[in-house]
Amino acid sequence: MNWRIPLSDIDFDEDELAAVQKVIKSRWLTMGHVTKEFEESFASYIKVKHAIAVTNATAALHLACLALGLGPGDEVIVPSLTFVATANAVRYVGATPVFADIVSDSDLNISTHAISSLITPRTRAIIVVHYAGYPCDMEAILSLARQHGLFVIEDAAHAVGSELKGRSLGAWGDIGCFSFFSNKNMTTGEGGMMTTDNDELAQKLNRLRSHGMTSLTWDRHKGHAWSYDVVDLGYNYRIDEIRAAIGLVQLAKVERNNERRRSLSQTYRDAMQELAPQVDIPFQHHGGKTSAHILPILLPREKKREEFIAYMKEQGIQTSIHYPPIHTFTSFRDGGAWELPLTEDVASREVTLPLYPAMSDDEVATVVTAVRAGLNSH
Ligand SMILES: Cc1ncc(COP(=O)(O)O)c(C=O)c1O
């Protein structure tokens, strides 16, 4: 379908093309010095000691669970209002995801209070998701985690460039996991990054992404090593030089693009003020600096969402929903009788509107006009 206004769009130009060409001309495509440069630049941007690139954020979350030693019998508290990857990572290592409710219909992040009520002697970790790049209450969550001896993994898939109290999201917990999927604030097509300040965890994560091997093809190519040992059950979750090169160019653009996303989000908020209280826009008030990854709105409870989405589609405007809650999926249904009233309410009303750096203020106005009309359509 040819959308008049798509949900998201990439910001690629001659610089990404040139970076890819340079790698191809170098004749070295698998993980090497470009990946190292990407990791070092990312670590310096997030202000952490280590950044380790992987194939995608799902792999990052999987390795984060593995590196922290999570396994069968362990419970990991996660939100349900997130992409399924957050909970799947827990299941990959044989641990059990325990779903916590969100704060409210104006803060769609995991609730500290809900986390606290779900802690049992089997709880080992919490995975927080910074929904749309708006920060979770990290101080309260970390304090609770410390009290109970729990690990904290940040699913920062939405949150590259977000900050809380001047500290980057992804740098608060034990391990941060980022996504460079094509709709994210910076993209390599598919790609991900793990961040940590812990040297031992970094070494583990590094090995686990490449079969648990002690040396890489690149080290052997450079003559730094001629053999290797295998010390863990690892995976092939390596990124490649082509994507790392694109990542470096995208990273250089992310601050500028996030600023544009924040500005467009504010334009949306201002233009939709007159639709309140019919339409709620979550995260009106939030702490910190957001990456403004997506623009979620909540429809009135009496409005049929399918009709609204169909109306927007007729206008050539692409929308989405974030998210069908994980605890309602067939594959997760036998996990328990979850009480998540806020998650279920928000998930049934949420619609995500178009947002991308090249979007114009006029296009925002067009979307808002369609939202207004869509609310009254039957
Ligand atoms: C919150 C969240 N977690 C994890 C992921 C998984 O990321 P990836 O597609 O890079 O594996 C996504 C991607 O959409 C996401 O939005």
The ligand as an ORCA input file, in Angstrom:
! r2SCAN-3c Opt
* xyz 0 1
  C      10.303     -3.080     23.232
  C      11.012     -3.967     22.245
  N      11.799     -4.960     22.697
  C      12.471     -5.758     21.863
  C      12.368     -5.629     20.498
  C      13.086     -6.582     19.614
  O      13.998     -5.935     18.793
  P      14.597     -6.630     17.505
  O      13.590     -6.554     16.419
  O      15.833     -5.811     17.202
  O      14.948     -8.032     17.870
  C      11.573     -4.609     19.967
  C      11.467     -4.447     18.522
  O      10.514     -4.120     17.919
  C      10.864     -3.771     20.860
  O      10.068     -2.777     20.406
*
